[in-house]
Protein backbone atom coordinates (compact mmCIF):
# COMPACT_ATOMS: atom_id res chain seq x y z
CA UNK A 1 0.00 0.00 0.00
CA UNK A 2 2.87 2.38 0.75
CA UNK A 3 4.34 1.87 -2.73
CA UNK A 4 0.96 2.69 -4.29
CA UNK A 5 0.81 5.86 -2.21
CA UNK A 6 4.24 6.94 -3.41
CA UNK A 7 3.24 6.23 -6.98
CA UNK A 8 0.15 8.38 -6.65
CA UNK A 9 2.30 11.25 -5.40
CA UNK A 10 5.01 10.78 -8.04
CA UNK A 11 5.95 13.84 -10.07
CA UNK A 12 6.22 12.67 -13.63
CA UNK A 13 7.28 16.00 -15.13
CA UNK A 14 7.88 19.62 -14.21
CA UNK A 15 5.47 22.46 -14.96
CA UNK A 16 6.34 26.13 -15.28
CA UNK A 17 3.57 28.76 -15.37
CA UNK A 18 3.04 30.81 -18.50
CA UNK A 19 0.76 33.81 -18.91
CA UNK A 20 -1.86 31.20 -19.82
CA UNK A 21 -1.27 27.53 -19.09
CA UNK A 22 2.04 25.86 -18.29
CA UNK A 23 5.22 24.79 -20.00
CA UNK A 24 6.07 21.14 -19.36
CA UNK A 25 9.58 19.70 -19.18
CA UNK A 26 11.06 16.34 -18.25
CA UNK A 27 8.83 14.06 -20.33
CA UNK A 28 9.22 12.46 -23.77
CA UNK A 29 5.88 12.30 -25.55
CA UNK A 30 7.35 10.13 -28.28
CA UNK A 31 7.65 7.18 -25.88
CA UNK A 32 5.45 7.95 -22.84
CA UNK A 33 2.55 5.50 -22.46
CA UNK A 34 2.18 4.89 -18.72
CA UNK A 35 -1.52 5.12 -17.78
CA UNK A 36 -0.79 7.06 -14.60
CA UNK A 37 1.19 9.67 -16.53
CA UNK A 38 -1.54 10.00 -19.16
CA UNK A 39 -4.12 10.54 -16.42
CA UNK A 40 -1.94 13.24 -14.86
CA UNK A 41 -1.60 14.99 -18.20
CA UNK A 42 -5.38 14.91 -18.70
CA UNK A 43 -5.94 16.38 -15.24
CA UNK A 44 -3.38 19.10 -15.88
CA UNK A 45 -4.93 20.05 -19.22
CA UNK A 46 -8.26 20.57 -17.42
CA UNK A 47 -6.56 22.51 -14.64
CA UNK A 48 -4.25 24.72 -16.71
CA UNK A 49 -6.13 24.70 -20.07
CA UNK A 50 -2.92 24.77 -22.13
CA UNK A 51 0.15 22.56 -21.73
CA UNK A 52 3.20 23.40 -23.83
CA UNK A 53 5.47 20.35 -23.90
CA UNK A 54 9.01 21.52 -24.56
CA UNK A 55 11.95 19.83 -26.30
CA UNK A 56 9.93 17.07 -27.97
CA UNK A 57 11.88 17.00 -31.22
CA UNK A 58 9.75 16.10 -34.25
CA UNK A 59 6.72 13.96 -33.42
CA UNK A 60 5.47 11.79 -36.27
CA UNK A 61 1.93 12.01 -37.57
CA UNK A 62 1.16 8.52 -36.28
CA UNK A 63 2.40 9.40 -32.80
CA UNK A 64 0.55 12.72 -32.83
CA UNK A 65 -2.65 10.75 -33.43
CA UNK A 66 -1.81 8.22 -30.69
CA UNK A 67 -1.33 11.02 -28.14
CA UNK A 68 -4.57 12.65 -29.26
CA UNK A 69 -6.49 9.43 -28.64
CA UNK A 70 -5.61 9.66 -24.95
CA UNK A 71 -8.40 12.25 -24.86
CA UNK A 72 -11.02 10.51 -27.00
CA UNK A 73 -11.91 9.75 -30.59
CA UNK A 74 -10.58 12.11 -33.23
CA UNK A 75 -12.88 14.17 -35.40
CA UNK A 76 -11.28 15.29 -38.63
CA UNK A 77 -13.52 17.65 -40.60
CA UNK A 78 -10.80 19.47 -42.51
CA UNK A 79 -9.26 19.31 -45.97
CA UNK A 80 -6.72 16.52 -46.35
CA UNK A 81 -3.57 18.12 -47.71
CA UNK A 82 -1.39 15.76 -49.78
CA UNK A 83 1.60 16.47 -47.56
CA UNK A 84 -0.21 15.56 -44.33
CA UNK A 85 1.54 12.69 -42.53
CA UNK A 86 -1.78 11.11 -41.42
CA UNK A 87 -5.45 11.43 -42.50
CA UNK A 88 -6.34 12.79 -39.04
CA UNK A 89 -3.58 15.40 -39.00
CA UNK A 90 -4.47 18.83 -40.38
CA UNK A 91 -1.37 20.29 -42.01
CA UNK A 92 -1.27 24.08 -42.30
CA UNK A 93 1.44 26.27 -43.74
CA UNK A 94 2.40 29.58 -45.32
CA UNK A 95 3.22 27.66 -48.52
CA UNK A 96 0.26 26.05 -50.35
CA UNK A 97 2.54 23.28 -51.59
CA UNK A 98 3.31 22.29 -47.99
CA UNK A 99 -0.04 22.74 -46.24
CA UNK A 100 -3.36 24.57 -46.13
CA UNK A 101 -2.96 28.34 -46.03
CA UNK A 102 -4.98 31.09 -44.37
CA UNK A 103 -6.03 28.79 -41.52
CA UNK A 104 -7.14 30.47 -38.29
CA UNK A 105 -7.17 33.96 -39.78
CA UNK A 106 -10.93 34.56 -39.97
CA UNK A 107 -11.24 35.76 -36.39
CA UNK A 108 -11.07 34.59 -32.78
CA UNK A 109 -12.77 31.23 -32.29
CA UNK A 110 -12.88 27.80 -30.77
CA UNK A 111 -12.48 24.80 -33.08
CA UNK A 112 -15.57 22.90 -34.20
CA UNK A 113 -18.28 25.44 -33.36
CA UNK A 114 -20.13 24.08 -36.42
CA UNK A 115 -20.40 20.63 -34.80
CA UNK A 116 -23.29 19.52 -32.53
CA UNK A 117 -20.59 19.20 -29.86
CA UNK A 118 -17.52 21.38 -30.53
CA UNK A 119 -14.12 19.70 -30.36
CA UNK A 120 -13.03 19.05 -26.79
CA UNK A 121 -9.27 19.27 -27.32
CA UNK A 122 -6.89 20.57 -29.96
CA UNK A 123 -3.30 19.33 -30.19
CA UNK A 124 -0.68 21.30 -32.10
CA UNK A 125 2.88 20.55 -33.20
CA UNK A 126 5.05 22.92 -35.22
CA UNK A 127 7.32 20.84 -37.43
CA UNK A 128 8.86 23.76 -39.33
CA UNK A 129 9.24 27.03 -37.44
CA UNK A 130 9.38 30.39 -39.24
CA UNK A 131 11.07 33.51 -37.92
CA UNK A 132 7.60 34.97 -37.20
CA UNK A 133 4.17 33.40 -36.77
CA UNK A 134 2.79 33.13 -33.23
CA UNK A 135 -0.47 31.50 -32.19
CA UNK A 136 -2.54 33.68 -29.85
CA UNK A 137 -4.70 32.18 -27.08
CA UNK A 138 -7.06 33.78 -24.54
CA UNK A 139 -8.88 32.42 -21.46
CA UNK A 140 -12.64 32.43 -22.00
CA UNK A 141 -13.75 32.30 -18.37
CA UNK A 142 -11.73 35.39 -17.42
CA UNK A 143 -12.98 37.19 -20.52
CA UNK A 144 -16.60 36.56 -19.49
CA UNK A 145 -15.93 37.52 -15.88
CA UNK A 146 -14.41 40.80 -17.09
CA UNK A 147 -17.50 41.90 -18.98
CA UNK A 148 -19.54 44.82 -17.73
CA UNK A 149 -22.83 43.71 -16.11
CA UNK A 150 -24.85 45.08 -19.03
CA UNK A 151 -22.73 43.37 -21.66
CA UNK A 152 -22.72 40.10 -19.72
CA UNK A 153 -26.54 40.22 -19.54
CA UNK A 154 -26.73 40.82 -23.31
CA UNK A 155 -24.38 37.95 -24.14
CA UNK A 156 -26.29 35.59 -21.85
CA UNK A 157 -29.33 36.12 -24.10
CA UNK A 158 -27.50 35.22 -27.31
CA UNK A 159 -27.20 32.01 -29.33
CA UNK A 160 -24.84 31.62 -32.31
CA UNK A 161 -25.80 30.10 -35.65
CA UNK A 162 -22.99 28.37 -37.54
CA UNK A 163 -22.30 29.21 -41.18
CA UNK A 164 -22.53 25.52 -42.11
CA UNK A 165 -25.73 24.53 -43.94
CA UNK A 166 -26.67 21.99 -41.29
CA UNK A 167 -24.87 23.85 -38.53
CA UNK A 168 -26.31 23.72 -35.03
CA UNK A 169 -27.38 26.63 -32.83
CA UNK A 170 -25.34 27.05 -29.65
CA UNK A 171 -25.63 29.37 -26.63
CA UNK A 172 -22.89 31.98 -26.75
CA UNK A 173 -22.23 31.60 -23.00
CA UNK A 174 -22.55 28.15 -21.44
CA UNK A 175 -20.97 25.91 -18.79
CA UNK A 176 -17.88 23.89 -19.68
CA UNK A 177 -18.86 20.18 -19.61
CA UNK A 178 -15.91 19.19 -17.39
CA UNK A 179 -14.95 22.20 -15.26
CA UNK A 180 -18.42 23.74 -15.06
CA UNK A 181 -16.90 27.19 -15.60
CA UNK A 182 -18.53 29.68 -17.95
CA UNK A 183 -17.05 29.66 -21.46
CA UNK A 184 -17.98 30.81 -24.98
CA UNK A 185 -19.09 28.85 -28.03
CA UNK A 186 -18.15 31.20 -30.85
CA UNK A 187 -16.36 31.71 -34.15
CA UNK A 188 -16.09 35.28 -35.39
CA UNK A 189 -15.51 34.13 -38.96
CA UNK A 190 -17.96 31.22 -39.19
CA UNK A 191 -21.20 32.60 -37.77
CA UNK A 192 -24.12 33.66 -39.95
CA UNK A 193 -26.59 34.84 -37.33
CA UNK A 194 -27.34 35.36 -33.65
CA UNK A 195 -30.64 34.58 -31.97
CA UNK A 196 -31.93 36.51 -28.97
CA UNK A 197 -33.72 34.70 -26.12
CA UNK A 198 -33.96 31.31 -27.83
CA UNK A 199 -36.76 29.12 -26.51
CA UNK A 200 -38.70 31.99 -24.97
CA UNK A 201 -41.69 34.01 -26.22
CA UNK A 202 -39.23 36.80 -27.03
CA UNK A 203 -37.08 34.72 -29.40
CA UNK A 204 -35.98 36.58 -32.53
CA UNK A 205 -33.09 36.76 -34.96
CA UNK A 206 -30.64 39.60 -34.59
CA UNK A 207 -30.90 42.32 -37.19
CA UNK A 208 -27.98 42.83 -39.56
CA UNK A 209 -26.91 45.87 -37.54
CA UNK A 210 -27.13 43.90 -34.27
CA UNK A 211 -25.16 41.02 -35.78
CA UNK A 212 -22.32 43.32 -36.82
CA UNK A 213 -22.35 44.98 -33.40
CA UNK A 214 -22.16 41.64 -31.58
CA UNK A 215 -19.21 40.48 -33.69
CA UNK A 216 -17.42 43.77 -32.95
CA UNK A 217 -18.20 43.47 -29.23
CA UNK A 218 -16.74 39.97 -28.98
CA UNK A 219 -13.66 40.90 -31.00
CA UNK A 220 -13.12 43.97 -28.83
CA UNK A 221 -12.94 41.90 -25.64
CA UNK A 222 -9.99 39.95 -27.08
CA UNK A 223 -8.03 42.95 -28.32
CA UNK A 224 -8.81 45.73 -25.84
CA UNK A 225 -6.02 47.16 -23.70
CA UNK A 226 -3.51 46.11 -26.34
CA UNK A 227 -4.62 42.48 -26.20
CA UNK A 228 -3.82 42.27 -22.49
CA UNK A 229 -5.88 39.09 -22.03
CA UNK A 230 -3.99 37.24 -24.77
CA UNK A 231 -1.13 34.80 -24.50
CA UNK A 232 0.82 34.90 -27.77
CA UNK A 233 2.83 31.71 -28.10
CA UNK A 234 6.15 32.03 -29.89
CA UNK A 235 6.93 28.60 -31.24
CA UNK A 236 10.27 26.95 -30.49
CA UNK A 237 11.79 23.73 -31.81
CA UNK A 238 10.10 20.71 -30.27
CA UNK A 239 6.97 22.45 -28.95
CA UNK A 240 3.86 20.29 -28.69
CA UNK A 241 0.70 21.94 -27.33
CA UNK A 242 -2.35 20.24 -25.85
CA UNK A 243 -5.20 22.70 -25.30
CA UNK A 244 -8.64 22.48 -23.77
CA UNK A 245 -10.37 23.80 -26.87
CA UNK A 246 -13.56 24.68 -24.98
CA UNK A 247 -11.73 26.78 -22.39
CA UNK A 248 -9.54 28.97 -24.61
CA UNK A 249 -10.19 31.01 -27.71
CA UNK A 250 -7.42 31.29 -30.26
CA UNK A 251 -6.39 32.97 -33.50
CA UNK A 252 -3.44 32.67 -35.85
CA UNK A 253 -1.54 35.96 -35.91
CA UNK A 254 -1.14 37.83 -39.24
CA UNK A 255 2.54 36.84 -39.40
CA UNK A 256 1.54 33.18 -39.85
CA UNK A 257 0.77 33.97 -43.49
CA UNK A 258 3.90 35.95 -44.26
CA UNK A 259 5.52 34.40 -47.34
CA UNK A 260 8.08 31.66 -47.01
CA UNK A 261 10.65 33.85 -48.74
CA UNK A 262 10.33 36.44 -45.95
CA UNK A 263 10.08 34.37 -42.74
CA UNK A 264 10.91 30.82 -43.76
CA UNK A 265 8.68 27.77 -44.00
CA UNK A 266 5.89 27.40 -41.44
CA UNK A 267 4.30 23.95 -41.06
CA UNK A 268 1.89 23.22 -38.21
CA UNK A 269 0.21 19.88 -37.54
CA UNK A 270 -3.10 19.85 -35.64
CA UNK A 271 -5.55 17.21 -34.47
CA UNK A 272 -8.96 17.70 -32.90
CA UNK A 273 -10.76 15.43 -30.44
CA UNK A 274 -14.49 14.82 -30.71
CA UNK A 275 -16.68 16.75 -28.29
CA UNK A 276 -18.56 14.80 -25.67
CA UNK A 277 -21.54 17.08 -24.98
CA UNK A 278 -23.36 19.82 -26.90
CA UNK A 279 -23.20 23.27 -25.26
CA UNK A 280 -26.20 23.97 -23.09
CA UNK A 281 -27.28 26.59 -20.59
C-alpha positions as CSV (number, residue, x, y, z in Angstrom):
1,X,0.0,0.0,0.0
2,X,2.9,2.4,0.7
3,X,4.3,1.9,-2.7
4,X,1.0,2.7,-4.3
5,X,0.8,5.9,-2.2
6,X,4.2,6.9,-3.4
7,X,3.2,6.2,-7.0
8,X,0.1,8.4,-6.6
9,X,2.3,11.3,-5.4
10,X,5.0,10.8,-8.0
11,X,5.9,13.8,-10.1
12,X,6.2,12.7,-13.6
13,X,7.3,16.0,-15.1
14,X,7.9,19.6,-14.2
15,X,5.5,22.5,-15.0
16,X,6.3,26.1,-15.3
17,X,3.6,28.8,-15.4
18,X,3.0,30.8,-18.5
19,X,0.8,33.8,-18.9
20,X,-1.9,31.2,-19.8
21,X,-1.3,27.5,-19.1
22,X,2.0,25.9,-18.3
23,X,5.2,24.8,-20.0
24,X,6.1,21.1,-19.4
25,X,9.6,19.7,-19.2
26,X,11.1,16.3,-18.3
27,X,8.8,14.1,-20.3
28,X,9.2,12.5,-23.8
29,X,5.9,12.3,-25.5
30,X,7.4,10.1,-28.3
31,X,7.6,7.2,-25.9
32,X,5.4,7.9,-22.8
33,X,2.6,5.5,-22.5
34,X,2.2,4.9,-18.7
35,X,-1.5,5.1,-17.8
36,X,-0.8,7.1,-14.6
37,X,1.2,9.7,-16.5
38,X,-1.5,10.0,-19.2
39,X,-4.1,10.5,-16.4
40,X,-1.9,13.2,-14.9
41,X,-1.6,15.0,-18.2
42,X,-5.4,14.9,-18.7
43,X,-5.9,16.4,-15.2
44,X,-3.4,19.1,-15.9
45,X,-4.9,20.1,-19.2
46,X,-8.3,20.6,-17.4
47,X,-6.6,22.5,-14.6
48,X,-4.2,24.7,-16.7
49,X,-6.1,24.7,-20.1
50,X,-2.9,24.8,-22.1
51,X,0.2,22.6,-21.7
52,X,3.2,23.4,-23.8
53,X,5.5,20.3,-23.9
54,X,9.0,21.5,-24.6
55,X,11.9,19.8,-26.3
56,X,9.9,17.1,-28.0
57,X,11.9,17.0,-31.2
58,X,9.8,16.1,-34.2
59,X,6.7,14.0,-33.4
60,X,5.5,11.8,-36.3
61,X,1.9,12.0,-37.6
62,X,1.2,8.5,-36.3
63,X,2.4,9.4,-32.8
64,X,0.6,12.7,-32.8
65,X,-2.6,10.7,-33.4
66,X,-1.8,8.2,-30.7
67,X,-1.3,11.0,-28.1
68,X,-4.6,12.7,-29.3
69,X,-6.5,9.4,-28.6
70,X,-5.6,9.7,-24.9
71,X,-8.4,12.3,-24.9
72,X,-11.0,10.5,-27.0
73,X,-11.9,9.8,-30.6
74,X,-10.6,12.1,-33.2
75,X,-12.9,14.2,-35.4
76,X,-11.3,15.3,-38.6
77,X,-13.5,17.6,-40.6
78,X,-10.8,19.5,-42.5
79,X,-9.3,19.3,-46.0
80,X,-6.7,16.5,-46.4
81,X,-3.6,18.1,-47.7
82,X,-1.4,15.8,-49.8
83,X,1.6,16.5,-47.6
84,X,-0.2,15.6,-44.3
85,X,1.5,12.7,-42.5
86,X,-1.8,11.1,-41.4
87,X,-5.4,11.4,-42.5
88,X,-6.3,12.8,-39.0
89,X,-3.6,15.4,-39.0
90,X,-4.5,18.8,-40.4
91,X,-1.4,20.3,-42.0
92,X,-1.3,24.1,-42.3
93,X,1.4,26.3,-43.7
94,X,2.4,29.6,-45.3
95,X,3.2,27.7,-48.5
96,X,0.3,26.0,-50.3
97,X,2.5,23.3,-51.6
98,X,3.3,22.3,-48.0
99,X,0.0,22.7,-46.2
100,X,-3.4,24.6,-46.1
101,X,-3.0,28.3,-46.0
102,X,-5.0,31.1,-44.4
103,X,-6.0,28.8,-41.5
104,X,-7.1,30.5,-38.3
105,X,-7.2,34.0,-39.8
106,X,-10.9,34.6,-40.0
107,X,-11.2,35.8,-36.4
108,X,-11.1,34.6,-32.8
109,X,-12.8,31.2,-32.3
110,X,-12.9,27.8,-30.8
111,X,-12.5,24.8,-33.1
112,X,-15.6,22.9,-34.2
113,X,-18.3,25.4,-33.4
114,X,-20.1,24.1,-36.4
115,X,-20.4,20.6,-34.8
116,X,-23.3,19.5,-32.5
117,X,-20.6,19.2,-29.9
118,X,-17.5,21.4,-30.5
119,X,-14.1,19.7,-30.4
120,X,-13.0,19.0,-26.8
121,X,-9.3,19.3,-27.3
122,X,-6.9,20.6,-30.0
123,X,-3.3,19.3,-30.2
124,X,-0.7,21.3,-32.1
125,X,2.9,20.5,-33.2
126,X,5.1,22.9,-35.2
127,X,7.3,20.8,-37.4
128,X,8.9,23.8,-39.3
129,X,9.2,27.0,-37.4
130,X,9.4,30.4,-39.2
131,X,11.1,33.5,-37.9
132,X,7.6,35.0,-37.2
133,X,4.2,33.4,-36.8
134,X,2.8,33.1,-33.2
135,X,-0.5,31.5,-32.2
136,X,-2.5,33.7,-29.8
137,X,-4.7,32.2,-27.1
138,X,-7.1,33.8,-24.5
139,X,-8.9,32.4,-21.5
140,X,-12.6,32.4,-22.0
141,X,-13.8,32.3,-18.4
142,X,-11.7,35.4,-17.4
143,X,-13.0,37.2,-20.5
144,X,-16.6,36.6,-19.5
145,X,-15.9,37.5,-15.9
146,X,-14.4,40.8,-17.1
147,X,-17.5,41.9,-19.0
148,X,-19.5,44.8,-17.7
149,X,-22.8,43.7,-16.1
150,X,-24.8,45.1,-19.0
151,X,-22.7,43.4,-21.7
152,X,-22.7,40.1,-19.7
153,X,-26.5,40.2,-19.5
154,X,-26.7,40.8,-23.3
155,X,-24.4,38.0,-24.1
156,X,-26.3,35.6,-21.9
157,X,-29.3,36.1,-24.1
158,X,-27.5,35.2,-27.3
159,X,-27.2,32.0,-29.3
160,X,-24.8,31.6,-32.3
161,X,-25.8,30.1,-35.7
162,X,-23.0,28.4,-37.5
163,X,-22.3,29.2,-41.2
164,X,-22.5,25.5,-42.1
165,X,-25.7,24.5,-43.9
166,X,-26.7,22.0,-41.3
167,X,-24.9,23.8,-38.5
168,X,-26.3,23.7,-35.0
169,X,-27.4,26.6,-32.8
170,X,-25.3,27.0,-29.7
171,X,-25.6,29.4,-26.6
172,X,-22.9,32.0,-26.7
173,X,-22.2,31.6,-23.0
174,X,-22.6,28.2,-21.4
175,X,-21.0,25.9,-18.8
176,X,-17.9,23.9,-19.7
177,X,-18.9,20.2,-19.6
178,X,-15.9,19.2,-17.4
179,X,-14.9,22.2,-15.3
180,X,-18.4,23.7,-15.1
181,X,-16.9,27.2,-15.6
182,X,-18.5,29.7,-18.0
183,X,-17.1,29.7,-21.5
184,X,-18.0,30.8,-25.0
185,X,-19.1,28.9,-28.0
186,X,-18.1,31.2,-30.8
187,X,-16.4,31.7,-34.1
188,X,-16.1,35.3,-35.4
189,X,-15.5,34.1,-39.0
190,X,-18.0,31.2,-39.2
191,X,-21.2,32.6,-37.8
192,X,-24.1,33.7,-39.9
193,X,-26.6,34.8,-37.3
194,X,-27.3,35.4,-33.7
195,X,-30.6,34.6,-32.0
196,X,-31.9,36.5,-29.0
197,X,-33.7,34.7,-26.1
198,X,-34.0,31.3,-27.8
199,X,-36.8,29.1,-26.5
200,X,-38.7,32.0,-25.0
201,X,-41.7,34.0,-26.2
202,X,-39.2,36.8,-27.0
203,X,-37.1,34.7,-29.4
204,X,-36.0,36.6,-32.5
205,X,-33.1,36.8,-35.0
206,X,-30.6,39.6,-34.6
207,X,-30.9,42.3,-37.2
208,X,-28.0,42.8,-39.6
209,X,-26.9,45.9,-37.5
210,X,-27.1,43.9,-34.3
211,X,-25.2,41.0,-35.8
212,X,-22.3,43.3,-36.8
213,X,-22.3,45.0,-33.4
214,X,-22.2,41.6,-31.6
215,X,-19.2,40.5,-33.7
216,X,-17.4,43.8,-33.0
217,X,-18.2,43.5,-29.2
218,X,-16.7,40.0,-29.0
219,X,-13.7,40.9,-31.0
220,X,-13.1,44.0,-28.8
221,X,-12.9,41.9,-25.6
222,X,-10.0,39.9,-27.1
223,X,-8.0,42.9,-28.3
224,X,-8.8,45.7,-25.8
225,X,-6.0,47.2,-23.7
226,X,-3.5,46.1,-26.3
227,X,-4.6,42.5,-26.2
228,X,-3.8,42.3,-22.5
229,X,-5.9,39.1,-22.0
230,X,-4.0,37.2,-24.8
231,X,-1.1,34.8,-24.5
232,X,0.8,34.9,-27.8
233,X,2.8,31.7,-28.1
234,X,6.2,32.0,-29.9
235,X,6.9,28.6,-31.2
236,X,10.3,26.9,-30.5
237,X,11.8,23.7,-31.8
238,X,10.1,20.7,-30.3
239,X,7.0,22.5,-28.9
240,X,3.9,20.3,-28.7
241,X,0.7,21.9,-27.3
242,X,-2.3,20.2,-25.8
243,X,-5.2,22.7,-25.3
244,X,-8.6,22.5,-23.8
245,X,-10.4,23.8,-26.9
246,X,-13.6,24.7,-25.0
247,X,-11.7,26.8,-22.4
248,X,-9.5,29.0,-24.6
249,X,-10.2,31.0,-27.7
250,X,-7.4,31.3,-30.3
251,X,-6.4,33.0,-33.5
252,X,-3.4,32.7,-35.8
253,X,-1.5,36.0,-35.9
254,X,-1.1,37.8,-39.2
255,X,2.5,36.8,-39.4
256,X,1.5,33.2,-39.8
257,X,0.8,34.0,-43.5
258,X,3.9,36.0,-44.3
259,X,5.5,34.4,-47.3
260,X,8.1,31.7,-47.0
261,X,10.6,33.9,-48.7
262,X,10.3,36.4,-46.0
263,X,10.1,34.4,-42.7
264,X,10.9,30.8,-43.8
265,X,8.7,27.8,-44.0
266,X,5.9,27.4,-41.4
267,X,4.3,24.0,-41.1
268,X,1.9,23.2,-38.2
269,X,0.2,19.9,-37.5
270,X,-3.1,19.8,-35.6
271,X,-5.5,17.2,-34.5
272,X,-9.0,17.7,-32.9
273,X,-10.8,15.4,-30.4
274,X,-14.5,14.8,-30.7
275,X,-16.7,16.7,-28.3
276,X,-18.6,14.8,-25.7
277,X,-21.5,17.1,-25.0
278,X,-23.4,19.8,-26.9
279,X,-23.2,23.3,-25.3
280,X,-26.2,24.0,-23.1
281,X,-27.3,26.6,-20.6
